[in-house]
Amino acid sequence: MSTKFSVESLPPHSAEGTMGVGEALDSLILVLKRELFRNLGRRGIKLTLPELQALRLLRRQPGMSLHCIVQETGRDKGQVTRKVKALEAKGLVRRERDSQDHRAFRLFLTEDGEAMERVFCEIRSSMDKRLFSPLSDKEGRQMTALLTKCLRSFLAEEDGSAGPRNECI
């Protein structure tokens, strides 16, 4: 039994002949994850999705605490702790004691972690070009703006504000 995702395996269409937005996003996420890991594998990179998420978060906000990574990813503390330790063992992340709370640690990318993040960004850029190739520049900007608008609205509804969701951002 094949688990390969293909056009034929897309969800059934609605009465209008197209899949719903949620179905389209679900399908897109599955395809993008598969393609991401295929591209990482071609470069000999073996990281899990939670490890990649932690690297992305630390690139965006160096010095995040473990607690903040847990909040941002929605993963349980035990899993995040194991993944951060794995990233440390791979030389991609380092810990520093928090200068204000000596019981806590802050997490940072190492040089190798930054290099890995650059590779990830290259892969993501290539995937974005491929994904958006059927769209004009205007359509691509419009799609990005609409998705961003939906995301902001969803997050604001979730926390009751349009601003950052917590002290971690």
KOLMAR-679219 format. One record per residue (C-alpha): x, y, z. Coordinates in steps of 0.2 Angstrom, whole numbers, plus 5000, padded with zeros to 4 digits. Example, Ala and Ser with C-alpha at 12.3 -4.5 7.8 and 13.67 -1.06 7.14 Angstrom:
BEGIN
{x->5062	y->4978	z->5039};
{x->5068	y->4995	z->5036};
% end
This chain:
BEGIN
{x->5000	y->5000	z->5000};
{x->5008	y->5016	z->4994};
{x->5008	y->5032	z->5006};
{x->5014	y->5043	z->4992};
{x->5003	y->5059	z->4991};
{x->4998	y->5063	z->4974};
{x->4985	y->5074	z->4964};
{x->4974	y->5058	z->4963};
{x->4974	y->5057	z->4982};
{x->4968	y->5074	z->4985};
{x->4952	y->5075	z->4995};
{x->4935	y->5075	z->4986};
{x->4929	y->5091	z->4979};
{x->4914	y->5101	z->4986};
{x->4898	y->5103	z->4976};
{x->4906	y->5118	z->4967};
{x->4920	y->5107	z->4960};
{x->4934	y->5113	z->4972};
{x->4940	y->5108	z->4988};
{x->4937	y->5119	z->5003};
{x->4951	y->5130	z->5010};
{x->4954	y->5119	z->5025};
{x->4956	y->5104	z->5014};
{x->4967	y->5113	z->5002};
{x->4978	y->5119	z->5016};
{x->4979	y->5102	z->5024};
{x->4984	y->5094	z->5008};
{x->4997	y->5108	z->5005};
{x->5005	y->5106	z->5022};
{x->5006	y->5087	z->5019};
{x->5015	y->5090	z->5002};
{x->5026	y->5103	z->5009};
{x->5032	y->5093	z->5024};
{x->5036	y->5078	z->5012};
{x->5045	y->5089	z->5000};
{x->5055	y->5098	z->5014};
{x->5061	y->5081	z->5022};
{x->5065	y->5075	z->5004};
{x->5076	y->5090	z->5001};
{x->5084	y->5089	z->5018};
{x->5088	y->5071	z->5015};
{x->5096	y->5074	z->4999};
{x->5108	y->5085	z->5009};
{x->5111	y->5072	z->5022};
{x->5102	y->5082	z->5035};
{x->5092	y->5071	z->5048};
{x->5081	y->5083	z->5058};
{x->5064	y->5080	z->5065};
{x->5050	y->5093	z->5063};
{x->5050	y->5098	z->5081};
{x->5069	y->5101	z->5079};
{x->5066	y->5111	z->5064};
{x->5053	y->5121	z->5073};
{x->5065	y->5125	z->5087};
{x->5079	y->5131	z->5075};
{x->5066	y->5142	z->5066};
{x->5060	y->5150	z->5083};
{x->5078	y->5152	z->5089};
{x->5083	y->5161	z->5073};
{x->5068	y->5173	z->5074};
{x->5071	y->5176	z->5093};
{x->5088	y->5171	z->5100};
{x->5088	y->5168	z->5118};
{x->5071	y->5160	z->5120};
{x->5068	y->5149	z->5135};
{x->5062	y->5131	z->5134};
{x->5046	y->5137	z->5141};
{x->5043	y->5149	z->5127};
{x->5047	y->5136	z->5114};
{x->5034	y->5124	z->5122};
{x->5021	y->5139	z->5121};
{x->5025	y->5143	z->5103};
{x->5025	y->5125	z->5096};
{x->5011	y->5118	z->5107};
{x->5021	y->5103	z->5110};
{x->5023	y->5095	z->5128};
{x->5038	y->5100	z->5138};
{x->5046	y->5083	z->5139};
{x->5046	y->5082	z->5120};
{x->5053	y->5099	z->5118};
{x->5067	y->5096	z->5131};
{x->5072	y->5080	z->5122};
{x->5073	y->5089	z->5105};
{x->5083	y->5103	z->5112};
{x->5095	y->5091	z->5120};
{x->5096	y->5082	z->5103};
{x->5100	y->5099	z->5095};
{x->5113	y->5102	z->5108};
{x->5121	y->5085	z->5105};
{x->5122	y->5089	z->5086};
{x->5130	y->5106	z->5090};
{x->5116	y->5116	z->5083};
{x->5110	y->5124	z->5099};
{x->5119	y->5131	z->5115};
{x->5112	y->5136	z->5132};
{x->5116	y->5151	z->5142};
{x->5111	y->5154	z->5160};
{x->5098	y->5168	z->5161};
{x->5106	y->5184	z->5168};
{x->5090	y->5189	z->5178};
{x->5084	y->5171	z->5183};
{x->5099	y->5160	z->5187};
{x->5088	y->5145	z->5188};
{x->5083	y->5147	z->5169};
{x->5092	y->5145	z->5153};
{x->5091	y->5154	z->5137};
{x->5094	y->5145	z->5120};
{x->5104	y->5151	z->5105};
{x->5109	y->5144	z->5089};
{x->5127	y->5140	z->5087};
{x->5137	y->5144	z->5071};
{x->5132	y->5127	z->5064};
{x->5114	y->5130	z->5069};
{x->5114	y->5146	z->5060};
{x->5122	y->5137	z->5045};
{x->5108	y->5124	z->5046};
{x->5095	y->5137	z->5047};
{x->5102	y->5145	z->5031};
{x->5101	y->5129	z->5022};
{x->5083	y->5127	z->5028};
{x->5080	y->5145	z->5021};
{x->5087	y->5140	z->5004};
{x->5077	y->5124	z->5003};
{x->5061	y->5134	z->5009};
{x->5064	y->5148	z->4996};
{x->5066	y->5135	z->4982};
{x->5050	y->5126	z->4988};
{x->5041	y->5143	z->4988};
{x->5046	y->5147	z->4970};
{x->5040	y->5130	z->4965};
{x->5024	y->5132	z->4974};
{x->5020	y->5149	z->4968};
{x->5026	y->5147	z->4950};
{x->5008	y->5146	z->4943};
{x->5004	y->5163	z->4951};
{x->5008	y->5180	z->4945};
{x->5018	y->5191	z->4956};
{x->5002	y->5201	z->4960};
{x->4993	y->5185	z->4964};
{x->5007	y->5179	z->4975};
{x->5008	y->5195	z->4985};
{x->4989	y->5194	z->4987};
{x->4989	y->5176	z->4993};
{x->5002	y->5180	z->5006};
{x->4993	y->5195	z->5012};
{x->4976	y->5185	z->5013};
{x->4985	y->5171	z->5023};
{x->4993	y->5184	z->5034};
{x->4977	y->5192	z->5037};
{x->4968	y->5176	z->5041};
{x->4983	y->5171	z->5053};
{x->4982	y->5187	z->5062};
{x->4964	y->5186	z->5064};
{x->4964	y->5169	z->5070};
{x->4978	y->5172	z->5083};
{x->4969	y->5188	z->5089};
{x->4953	y->5178	z->5092};
{x->4963	y->5165	z->5101};
{x->4971	y->5177	z->5113};
{x->4959	y->5192	z->5113};
{x->4972	y->5204	z->5105};
{x->4980	y->5207	z->5088};
{x->4997	y->5209	z->5097};
{x->5010	y->5196	z->5102};
{x->5002	y->5181	z->5110};
{x->5013	y->5180	z->5125};
{x->5029	y->5187	z->5133};
{x->5039	y->5175	z->5122};
{x->5038	y->5185	z->5106};
% end
